[in-house]
Amino acid sequence: MRSPSNPTSLVVGESSKCVEGADLSNYKDQLIKDRNSRTLNMRRLARPKISSISSKGSGFVSHTELQINRSIKSEEIIRGIDNRDSSVIQGVIGFCFDLTIKIRKEIEYVFKNQAIIEKAVESLNDSNDSSFCITMINMIKIIFPIVDEATQHCFIDHDLIFSLLSFLYHENLSLRVSCANLVSVLSEVSGYARDGFISFGLHSVLMEVAASDENTNLMEAACEAIQRIFSNEDPIETSIIMESIRPLSELLRLSSIPALVSILNSFIEVTNKVPSVVFIIYDYNMFPQIFSLLEYSELFETVLSLIGNLCVSNPPQIRSLLELGLFSVLDANLTSKFASKAFWIFSNMLESVPEMMISWFPREFIESIIDTIDSFSLELKKEAVYFLCTMVLFSDAILLMSFMHSKFADSISEMIGCGISAVSIRCIDALIRFLQVYNFNNQGVEFVLFLINTDILDRLRELSDINDSIITERAIYIANQLESFSVYDK
């Protein structure tokens, strides 16, 4: 399954080879392999990375030697920690906001001193001063994304996790929120830290904290941390994900929209990592609950992204979504800003259960898309063409005639060289299907002439030179077929 196209995230994976160029007799098996091999990365909401440290100042002006000299010294930091001097730690934080290359290197060098890390973590374990602990957490939150991997590991290996676990149950609300925020940062930038959190069950604690719903800020911080834990790119044990589905489902009842966005994104992440989780979600009867969240405009796009993953499944799951009214929702949004996502979900449904879905897209539906496709934006056209080409693969000769338009030929010619591997391959395979109909049934001659009159041969020659054997092999085959027809036609 692909993620929906946008300028940065139409992620594609390897597609199975087309045997001898044009043999599509096992095409459904190939699609299954494609879905299983392709990454299920969903288009994420455009959100800032926590690790991207702002260049804005902290608002604190230190009068210590640390700030005046614009240099950072191990001895001063250690002395500041021993004395529980928050002004020294604030000075370090302010210093770190100046992220020039020189400053970054100095920070990396200073924090290679394990004594600082030991003192920092010890201070969290020993201090009863919540304010100082918050200041230390803020320093670690700033330092951690800057230092090298070995130093990051050192923080974790010095039992930082134990402090964070205890702080999540602390009576000081601000300390609990700061703790959850730190978990978010560490989970995003370090798979080692994320694995440590999971090993000690911190993700489960965060779900308990979020479920308590006692404070909105804490709830939202906990849910954000949960999302960051599951979104880290490093692998995660399937059993951990499976065990997390039930407690995650309880969090879909939260009242905070930002918290719900984080939990929905967590479901997106786990279904990206382990597609079979879709069947657990279905068995827990969560489809109606997820679908009902479409009523909230703030959640609409995120819910659609999750539903797109749920559609990479089997007939019972797809049937359930159709009965809930998914087709009507998607059809109604083909002219909205969510049209790209609607086409992407249609493609997923069609690839998953073609026999069930093909009848949902009659000739009038196809022709209405083709008639307006010239007005689509580039990104919308990628998804629309991908969907139409998927329809071509599963259409019989009669329905295939619905695609025999010059506008569709122009769109394929344009999208075949769009730079997105999955789209290029799908366009080429659709052309192979057209040529099969032409060769065996003497149909589609006019459409082939439409194609030849576009610049598709130039696009195919370009594709034959790229470093992708799957695309190259198919591009050469279809180019040769079109060129031979062109010579014959003359």
N, C-alpha and C positions, 0 to 999 in steps of 0.2 A: 504494500500500500504506500502511496505517496503522501506526503504532507501537502496541504493546499498551496498553490503557487503564490509567492510574493517575492519581492526583490531579493530576499535573503534566505528564504527557507524552503524552497521546493527541493527537498532533499531526496535523492534517489539512490538506489542501490543497484546491485548487479541484476541483470535480467537474463533469463535463460536463453541459450543460443537457439537460433532457428535452424533446424537441421536442413542442410543443403539449401539454405536460403529461403525456400518457399513452402516447405512442408509444414502445414499448420494442422495436421491431423490430430496432434496431441496438444492443441493450443490451450485447452482448459487446464491440462496438467502443468503447462508452462506458466499459466497465470497463477496457479497455486504456489509453484516454486517462487515466482516473482514476489508474491505477497509474503511468503515466509522468509525470503532472503532480504527483502527491502526493509530498511529501517522504518519504524513506525513513528518517527519524529513528527509531532504535530506542530503546526504553526503556533508558536507561542505569542502571547500578547507582547507587544513591544514594551518591555519593561527595562529600567536601568539595572545594570549589574551592580550588586552590592560592592563588589571588589573594585569598581571604578570610583576611586576616591576623588571627591570634588576638590577643586583648587581653592574653594572658598575658605576663609579663615574660620577658626573655631570660636571667635569672639572673645578669647582669653588673651590677655597681654601679661606675660610673666616678667618679673623683675629679677629673676635669678640669673646667675652667670650663664646658665645653659641657654637662655633665650638671647641675652645680650651678645654673646660671642658667636651665635649661630653655629655652634658646634655641639656635638652630643658625646658625652663621656660616660663610659661604663661605671666608673666609680661614683659619679654623681647620681646616676640612676639607682644603683644599689643602695647608696646612702639614703636616697629619697624614699625607697621602698622600706628600708629598715626603720626609718623614722616616721613612716606613714605620712609623708609630706606630699599632699595632693598637688601642691604648686609645682613641684619638680615633675611629677607625672603629666600634669597639664602642659608643662613646657615641652615635654617629649611629644605630646599629641600635636601641639601647635607647630613644632619643628617638622613633623611628618607631613603636614599639609603642603609644604614646599617640595613638590615631587619632581625636582630637577634630577637629571641622571646622577649628578654628584651627590645630592642628598640621599637618593635611593641607595647608592653604593655605600655611603657612610652608615645608613641604618642597617643594611645587610651585614656590614662588617661588625658593628657594635653588638648586634644581637646574636652573633655567632658565639658570644661569650655565654656559655651555659649557666654561669652563675646568676646572670640577670634573669633568665627564664626560671631557674630554680627559686630565686627570691620572689619573683612575680607570682608564681603558682602557690608558693608557701604562704605568701601574704593573703591570698584568697582563702586558704584553708584556716589560717590562724586569726584573721582579723574579725572583730565583732563590729567594726565600723562599716556600716552599709555604704555610706557615702564614698569612703576610700575604695571599697570593693567595686563600686560602679565606675570610679575613675580608672582603676586598674583594668576593668573589662573594656572600657573605651579605648585604653591604650593598646590592648591586645587586638581589639577589633581593627585598629588602624595599622598596627605593625604586621599582623599575620599575612595579609595579602602581598606585602612588600618583600618579606624575607624569603630565602630560598627554601626548597622542599625539606632539606635536612633540618633546618631550624623550625619549620612548621611541625615536623615529626617530634622534635624535642619538646615543644609545648605539650603535645598530646601524651608523650611518654612520661612526662613529669606529673601525670595524674590530674591534668586540668579538668578532665571529664567528671571526676568525683566532685569537684567544687561546683561545677555547673549543675549536676544532679541535685546537690543539696540546695543550691540557690533557687531552683525551680519550685521548691516547697517553702521558701523563706517567707517570713511574715511581711517583709518590705516589698511592696508592689513594684516600685521602681527598679529594685534589684532583680526581681523576677523578669520584668520586661527586658532589661539590659542583657540578662542571661540568654533569653530567647533570641534576641537580636544577634548576640555573639555566635550562637549556634548556626544562625542563618549564614553569617559571613564565613565561618569555618567550613560549613558543609558545601558552600558554593565553590570555594577555591581549593579544597583539599579532599580527595577521595579517602585518604588515610584518616583524616578527622571524621569524615562521614561514617566510615566503617567502624571507628571507635565508638561513635555515638550509638550506632545500631547494636554493636556487641554488648553494650551496657544497658540497652533498652531505653535509651533516652528518647527515641522517637515515640515509644509507647507512653512515656511520661508526658510528653508534649501533647499527645492526643487526649490524655486525661485532663491536663490543664485546660486545653481548649474547650473540652466538653463541659467543664464546670461553669463556663459562661459567666464568671463572677465579675469580670472587668473587660470592657471592650478592647482597651489597648493591649492587655495581656493576651486575650483571645486571638486578636489579629496577629500579634507577634509570634505566638505559638504556631498558628496555622501557616504563617510565612516560613517559619523554621521547618515545619513538616514538609512543605513544598520543596524547600532547598535540599533537604535530605534526600528526597526521592528524585530530584532533578539532576543531582550530580551525575556526570557522564560515566563514571566508573560502574562496572557491573555490580549488581546486588543479588543476593541469593533469592531464588524464586520463592522459597518457603517464607522468607521474611515478608515479601510482598503479599503472598496469599494470606498470611496471618494478619496483615494490616487492613485488609478490605473491610471486615466487619466494623472495627472501631472507626475507620475513615467514613464509613457510610453514616454513622451516627452524627458526624460533624456536618452533614448536609442539612441538618435541621437548625444550624446556627442562624442567628438573626442578623449578623453583620455581613454586608455585601463583600467587603474586602476579604473577610475570613472565608466566605463561600468561594470566592474566586481562587484563593490559594488551595482550597480543598479540591475544587474541580480540576485545577491544574495538576494537583497531586495524582488524581485519577488518570489524567491524560498521560502523565509521566510513567505511571506503573503499567498502563496498557501499551505504551511505547516499548517498554523494556520487556514485558511478558504479555504478548497478545492473548494468550489463553486466559488471562485474568477476566476477559470479557465474559467468559462462560460462568465464572464465579459471581460476577456482578449480576448476571442474568438469573442465576440460581437463587441469589439473595433477593430477588424481586425488586431490584433497584431501578430498573428501566423507567417505570412510571414516575418515581420520585425525581430522577434526573430530568426526564422530559418535562415535568411540571415546572422546572426552573426556567424554562424558556419564556415564561410569563414575565420575568423580570428583565427589563431592557438592559440593565447594567451587566447581566450575566449572559445575555443571548449569544454573543459570539463565542464565549468560552464554552458554553453548553454545546453549541454546534460542533466545536472542535472535539469534545469528548464523544458526542454522538457519532462523529465521523469514524472514530476508533471502534466504537461499538458495532459499526456496520461491517467491520472485517470479521465476519462470523459465519454462522450457519443459518439455514432457513428458519428455525424457531426464533432466533434473535431478531432477524430481519422482519419476520412476520409480526412480532410483538411491536416493533417500532412503527410499522405501517399501520397497525391497528390503533396505535396511540395518535396517529394523524401526522406522521413525519412527512409523508409525501406532500401533503397540502401545505405544510410549513415551508418546505423547500421550494415548491412551485411558486408560492406567493413571494418568495424572496429572490427570484431570478432577475428581477429588475431593481433590487435594492443593493446597498453596499455590501451585503453578504452573499452576492451572487456567486463569487468565486468559490466560496465555501460550500454553497448549495450544489454546484456542479461537481465539486470534489467528492461530496458525500454520495451523490448519484453514481459516480464512477465506482466508489467503493462497494456500494450495494450491488451494482451490476456485475462487478468482477466476482463478488462473493457468491451470489446466487443468480446467475444469468437466466436460468429457466424461469425463475419466479418473477424477475424484474422486467424482462424484455417487453412483456405485455403492458407495462405501465407507461411505456413511451411510444405512443402511436405515431403514425406518419405526420399528423398535424403538429404534434409536439416537436418533432425533429425539424420540420420545415419552418416552424416559427423561429426556432433558434438560428437556423441557417440564414433566414431572411434578415435578421437583425445583427448578425455576427460582425458585420463591417463597422458597426458603431461601438463595439466593445473596446475597452482598454486592453493594453497588451497583456496584463496579468490575467484579466478575465478571459481573454481569448485563449490563453494557454489552457485554462481549465475547461473551457467550453469545447475546444478542439479535442482535448484528451477524452472528454466524455463522449463526443460524437464518434471519435475513432474507436472507442471501446464498444459503442453500439454497433459499428460496422462489423466488428469481429464476431458478434453474436446474431447478426441479422440474417434472415434468409434472403433469397434472391429478390423476392417481391418487396420486402421492406428496404432492401439495399438501394432500390431505385429512388428512395426518398432523398438519398445523399447525392444524387447525380446532378449537382448544380455547380455552376462556375464559381459562385461565392465560396462554396466549400472547398473547391479545388484551390482557389486563391489562399484560403485560410490554412490549408495543409501545407502549401508551398511556403507560406510565411513562418508557420510554427515548426516545421521540420528542422529548421536551422536556428531555433530560438536559444540554443545553448543549454537546455535542460534535457538530460539524457533520456529520462522516462518519457517525455513528450515526443522527442525525436523518434524513439523506438516505436512508440504507439502509432505515430503517423506512418512510419514505414510499414509496419505490420498491417495497418488498414489498407495501404496501397497494394500490398501483396494479396489481401483478400479481394480487393476490386479486380485485380488482374486474374485471379482464379475464376471469378464470375465471367470476366471477358473471355478467357481462354476456353472455358468449358461450356458456357451458355451463349456465347456471342452477344452478351449484353454489356452495357457500360462503355461502348465505344466512344460515345459522345463525351463522357466524363474523362476518359483517357486523353482525348483531344484537348479538353479544357486544361488538363494538367500540363500537357506538352507546351501549351501556349503561355504557361507561367514560366517563372525562372526556376522551377523545381530541379531541373537537371543541374543547374549551377549549384544549388544548395546540396544536392546529393554528392556532387564531386567534392565539395568542401568537406562533407562528412566522411568521405572515403579517405581523407588525409589525416583525420584526427587520431589520437592515441587511445582508441577504444575499439577493440576487435569486434565486439558485438555490434556496435553501430556501423562500423566500417564494412563488415561482411554483408550486412543487410542493405546498406546504402549502395554498394557496388552492384548487388544483385538487381535491385529495383531500377537503378539507373540503366543497366544493360537491357532490361526488359522494355523500359520506356523508349530507349534509343532504337532498339530493334523495331518496335511498333512504329516509331516516327519514320524510319527508313521505308518500312513496308507501306505505310500510309501514303508516302509520296509516290 
